[in-house]
């Protein structure tokens, strides 16, 4: 895998607009076989799941919420600065 361009995504807290759950984006991972970009994020609510990954394109896409197109995950202000 040469000339790999990693997609940029600001680390921090994001809200899943459909569920209202908060997540901390840790960074972007690259699939070792196909080079696809995956967002690695940690739930900030009580769950047994430690980490999630989602294809970058899906994480960043616009979805229809109450009839309007909005980002699936929206960056929110971090409480710790």
CNS distance restraints for C-alpha pairs under 8 A (distance, minus, plus):
assign (resid   1 and name CA) (resid  35 and name CA) 7.32 0.50 0.50
assign (resid   4 and name CA) (resid  35 and name CA) 7.86 0.50 0.50
assign (resid   6 and name CA) (resid  28 and name CA) 7.49 0.50 0.50
assign (resid   6 and name CA) (resid  30 and name CA) 7.72 0.50 0.50
assign (resid   6 and name CA) (resid  37 and name CA) 7.16 0.50 0.50
assign (resid   7 and name CA) (resid  28 and name CA) 7.33 0.50 0.50
assign (resid   7 and name CA) (resid  37 and name CA) 7.12 0.50 0.50
assign (resid   7 and name CA) (resid  56 and name CA) 7.99 0.50 0.50
assign (resid   8 and name CA) (resid  28 and name CA) 7.57 0.50 0.50
assign (resid   9 and name CA) (resid  27 and name CA) 7.18 0.50 0.50
assign (resid   9 and name CA) (resid  28 and name CA) 7.36 0.50 0.50
assign (resid  10 and name CA) (resid  25 and name CA) 7.80 0.50 0.50
assign (resid  10 and name CA) (resid  27 and name CA) 7.89 0.50 0.50
assign (resid  11 and name CA) (resid  24 and name CA) 7.33 0.50 0.50
assign (resid  11 and name CA) (resid  25 and name CA) 5.10 0.50 0.50
assign (resid  11 and name CA) (resid  26 and name CA) 5.83 0.50 0.50
assign (resid  11 and name CA) (resid  27 and name CA) 6.16 0.50 0.50
assign (resid  12 and name CA) (resid  24 and name CA) 5.31 0.50 0.50
assign (resid  12 and name CA) (resid  25 and name CA) 5.30 0.50 0.50
assign (resid  12 and name CA) (resid  26 and name CA) 7.21 0.50 0.50
assign (resid  12 and name CA) (resid  75 and name CA) 7.31 0.50 0.50
assign (resid  12 and name CA) (resid  76 and name CA) 7.85 0.50 0.50
assign (resid  12 and name CA) (resid  78 and name CA) 6.63 0.50 0.50
assign (resid  13 and name CA) (resid  22 and name CA) 6.67 0.50 0.50
assign (resid  13 and name CA) (resid  23 and name CA) 5.56 0.50 0.50
assign (resid  13 and name CA) (resid  24 and name CA) 4.48 0.50 0.50
assign (resid  13 and name CA) (resid  25 and name CA) 6.23 0.50 0.50
assign (resid  13 and name CA) (resid  75 and name CA) 5.95 0.50 0.50
assign (resid  13 and name CA) (resid  76 and name CA) 5.62 0.50 0.50
assign (resid  13 and name CA) (resid  77 and name CA) 6.88 0.50 0.50
assign (resid  13 and name CA) (resid  78 and name CA) 5.88 0.50 0.50
assign (resid  14 and name CA) (resid  22 and name CA) 5.67 0.50 0.50
assign (resid  14 and name CA) (resid  23 and name CA) 5.28 0.50 0.50
assign (resid  14 and name CA) (resid  24 and name CA) 6.26 0.50 0.50
assign (resid  14 and name CA) (resid  25 and name CA) 7.04 0.50 0.50
assign (resid  14 and name CA) (resid  73 and name CA) 5.84 0.50 0.50
assign (resid  14 and name CA) (resid  74 and name CA) 5.22 0.50 0.50
assign (resid  14 and name CA) (resid  75 and name CA) 4.31 0.50 0.50
assign (resid  14 and name CA) (resid  76 and name CA) 5.42 0.50 0.50
assign (resid  15 and name CA) (resid  20 and name CA) 5.84 0.50 0.50
assign (resid  15 and name CA) (resid  21 and name CA) 5.70 0.50 0.50
assign (resid  15 and name CA) (resid  22 and name CA) 4.56 0.50 0.50
assign (resid  15 and name CA) (resid  23 and name CA) 6.36 0.50 0.50
assign (resid  15 and name CA) (resid  73 and name CA) 5.37 0.50 0.50
assign (resid  15 and name CA) (resid  74 and name CA) 5.23 0.50 0.50
assign (resid  15 and name CA) (resid  75 and name CA) 6.45 0.50 0.50
assign (resid  15 and name CA) (resid  76 and name CA) 6.69 0.50 0.50
assign (resid  16 and name CA) (resid  20 and name CA) 5.21 0.50 0.50
assign (resid  16 and name CA) (resid  21 and name CA) 5.49 0.50 0.50
assign (resid  16 and name CA) (resid  22 and name CA) 6.42 0.50 0.50
assign (resid  16 and name CA) (resid  23 and name CA) 7.72 0.50 0.50
assign (resid  16 and name CA) (resid  72 and name CA) 5.96 0.50 0.50
assign (resid  16 and name CA) (resid  73 and name CA) 4.56 0.50 0.50
assign (resid  16 and name CA) (resid  74 and name CA) 6.65 0.50 0.50
assign (resid  17 and name CA) (resid  21 and name CA) 7.69 0.50 0.50
assign (resid  17 and name CA) (resid  65 and name CA) 7.90 0.50 0.50
assign (resid  17 and name CA) (resid  71 and name CA) 7.64 0.50 0.50
assign (resid  17 and name CA) (resid  72 and name CA) 5.82 0.50 0.50
assign (resid  17 and name CA) (resid  73 and name CA) 5.96 0.50 0.50
assign (resid  17 and name CA) (resid  74 and name CA) 6.97 0.50 0.50
assign (resid  18 and name CA) (resid  65 and name CA) 7.16 0.50 0.50
assign (resid  18 and name CA) (resid  72 and name CA) 7.28 0.50 0.50
assign (resid  21 and name CA) (resid  43 and name CA) 7.70 0.50 0.50
assign (resid  21 and name CA) (resid  44 and name CA) 7.52 0.50 0.50
assign (resid  21 and name CA) (resid  45 and name CA) 7.05 0.50 0.50
assign (resid  22 and name CA) (resid  43 and name CA) 6.35 0.50 0.50
assign (resid  22 and name CA) (resid  44 and name CA) 5.42 0.50 0.50
assign (resid  22 and name CA) (resid  45 and name CA) 6.90 0.50 0.50
assign (resid  23 and name CA) (resid  41 and name CA) 6.21 0.50 0.50
assign (resid  23 and name CA) (resid  42 and name CA) 5.38 0.50 0.50
assign (resid  23 and name CA) (resid  43 and name CA) 4.47 0.50 0.50
assign (resid  23 and name CA) (resid  44 and name CA) 5.11 0.50 0.50
assign (resid  23 and name CA) (resid  45 and name CA) 7.91 0.50 0.50
assign (resid  24 and name CA) (resid  41 and name CA) 5.40 0.50 0.50
assign (resid  24 and name CA) (resid  42 and name CA) 5.08 0.50 0.50
assign (resid  24 and name CA) (resid  43 and name CA) 6.46 0.50 0.50
assign (resid  24 and name CA) (resid  44 and name CA) 6.73 0.50 0.50
assign (resid  25 and name CA) (resid  39 and name CA) 7.22 0.50 0.50
assign (resid  25 and name CA) (resid  40 and name CA) 6.11 0.50 0.50
assign (resid  25 and name CA) (resid  41 and name CA) 4.26 0.50 0.50
assign (resid  25 and name CA) (resid  42 and name CA) 6.47 0.50 0.50
assign (resid  26 and name CA) (resid  39 and name CA) 7.76 0.50 0.50
assign (resid  26 and name CA) (resid  40 and name CA) 5.59 0.50 0.50
assign (resid  26 and name CA) (resid  41 and name CA) 5.31 0.50 0.50
assign (resid  26 and name CA) (resid  42 and name CA) 7.16 0.50 0.50
assign (resid  27 and name CA) (resid  39 and name CA) 6.04 0.50 0.50
assign (resid  27 and name CA) (resid  40 and name CA) 5.51 0.50 0.50
assign (resid  27 and name CA) (resid  41 and name CA) 7.22 0.50 0.50
assign (resid  28 and name CA) (resid  37 and name CA) 6.44 0.50 0.50
assign (resid  28 and name CA) (resid  38 and name CA) 5.59 0.50 0.50
assign (resid  28 and name CA) (resid  39 and name CA) 4.69 0.50 0.50
assign (resid  28 and name CA) (resid  40 and name CA) 5.94 0.50 0.50
assign (resid  28 and name CA) (resid  56 and name CA) 7.90 0.50 0.50
assign (resid  29 and name CA) (resid  37 and name CA) 5.83 0.50 0.50
assign (resid  29 and name CA) (resid  38 and name CA) 5.05 0.50 0.50
assign (resid  29 and name CA) (resid  39 and name CA) 6.21 0.50 0.50
assign (resid  29 and name CA) (resid  40 and name CA) 6.60 0.50 0.50
assign (resid  30 and name CA) (resid  35 and name CA) 5.52 0.50 0.50
assign (resid  30 and name CA) (resid  36 and name CA) 5.67 0.50 0.50
assign (resid  30 and name CA) (resid  37 and name CA) 4.75 0.50 0.50
assign (resid  30 and name CA) (resid  38 and name CA) 6.08 0.50 0.50
assign (resid  31 and name CA) (resid  35 and name CA) 4.86 0.50 0.50
assign (resid  31 and name CA) (resid  36 and name CA) 5.25 0.50 0.50
assign (resid  31 and name CA) (resid  37 and name CA) 6.41 0.50 0.50
assign (resid  31 and name CA) (resid  38 and name CA) 7.19 0.50 0.50
assign (resid  36 and name CA) (resid  55 and name CA) 7.45 0.50 0.50
assign (resid  37 and name CA) (resid  55 and name CA) 6.02 0.50 0.50
assign (resid  37 and name CA) (resid  56 and name CA) 5.56 0.50 0.50
assign (resid  38 and name CA) (resid  53 and name CA) 5.94 0.50 0.50
assign (resid  38 and name CA) (resid  54 and name CA) 5.32 0.50 0.50
assign (resid  38 and name CA) (resid  55 and name CA) 4.37 0.50 0.50
assign (resid  38 and name CA) (resid  56 and name CA) 5.04 0.50 0.50
assign (resid  39 and name CA) (resid  53 and name CA) 5.34 0.50 0.50
assign (resid  39 and name CA) (resid  54 and name CA) 5.31 0.50 0.50
assign (resid  39 and name CA) (resid  55 and name CA) 6.13 0.50 0.50
assign (resid  39 and name CA) (resid  56 and name CA) 5.46 0.50 0.50
assign (resid  39 and name CA) (resid  59 and name CA) 7.11 0.50 0.50
assign (resid  40 and name CA) (resid  51 and name CA) 6.93 0.50 0.50
assign (resid  40 and name CA) (resid  52 and name CA) 5.84 0.50 0.50
assign (resid  40 and name CA) (resid  53 and name CA) 4.60 0.50 0.50
assign (resid  40 and name CA) (resid  54 and name CA) 6.94 0.50 0.50
assign (resid  41 and name CA) (resid  51 and name CA) 5.76 0.50 0.50
assign (resid  41 and name CA) (resid  52 and name CA) 5.30 0.50 0.50
assign (resid  41 and name CA) (resid  53 and name CA) 6.29 0.50 0.50
assign (resid  42 and name CA) (resid  50 and name CA) 6.27 0.50 0.50
assign (resid  42 and name CA) (resid  51 and name CA) 4.67 0.50 0.50
assign (resid  42 and name CA) (resid  52 and name CA) 6.15 0.50 0.50
assign (resid  43 and name CA) (resid  47 and name CA) 7.53 0.50 0.50
assign (resid  43 and name CA) (resid  49 and name CA) 7.62 0.50 0.50
assign (resid  43 and name CA) (resid  50 and name CA) 7.03 0.50 0.50
assign (resid  43 and name CA) (resid  51 and name CA) 6.78 0.50 0.50
assign (resid  43 and name CA) (resid  52 and name CA) 7.65 0.50 0.50
assign (resid  54 and name CA) (resid  58 and name CA) 6.72 0.50 0.50
assign (resid  54 and name CA) (resid  59 and name CA) 6.20 0.50 0.50
assign (resid  55 and name CA) (resid  59 and name CA) 6.24 0.50 0.50
assign (resid  56 and name CA) (resid  60 and name CA) 6.06 0.50 0.50
assign (resid  57 and name CA) (resid  61 and name CA) 5.86 0.50 0.50
assign (resid  58 and name CA) (resid  72 and name CA) 7.99 0.50 0.50
assign (resid  59 and name CA) (resid  72 and name CA) 6.40 0.50 0.50
assign (resid  59 and name CA) (resid  73 and name CA) 6.54 0.50 0.50
assign (resid  60 and name CA) (resid  71 and name CA) 6.37 0.50 0.50
assign (resid  60 and name CA) (resid  72 and name CA) 6.51 0.50 0.50
assign (resid  60 and name CA) (resid  73 and name CA) 6.81 0.50 0.50
assign (resid  61 and name CA) (resid  71 and name CA) 5.79 0.50 0.50
assign (resid  61 and name CA) (resid  72 and name CA) 6.12 0.50 0.50
assign (resid  62 and name CA) (resid  69 and name CA) 5.69 0.50 0.50
assign (resid  62 and name CA) (resid  70 and name CA) 4.99 0.50 0.50
assign (resid  62 and name CA) (resid  71 and name CA) 4.27 0.50 0.50
assign (resid  62 and name CA) (resid  72 and name CA) 5.80 0.50 0.50
assign (resid  63 and name CA) (resid  68 and name CA) 7.93 0.50 0.50
assign (resid  63 and name CA) (resid  69 and name CA) 5.30 0.50 0.50
assign (resid  63 and name CA) (resid  70 and name CA) 5.48 0.50 0.50
assign (resid  63 and name CA) (resid  71 and name CA) 6.05 0.50 0.50
assign (resid  63 and name CA) (resid  72 and name CA) 5.78 0.50 0.50
assign (resid  64 and name CA) (resid  68 and name CA) 5.27 0.50 0.50
assign (resid  64 and name CA) (resid  69 and name CA) 4.56 0.50 0.50
assign (resid  64 and name CA) (resid  70 and name CA) 6.34 0.50 0.50
assign (resid  65 and name CA) (resid  69 and name CA) 6.29 0.50 0.50
assign (resid  65 and name CA) (resid  70 and name CA) 6.62 0.50 0.50
assign (resid  77 and name CA) (resid  81 and name CA) 7.96 0.50 0.50
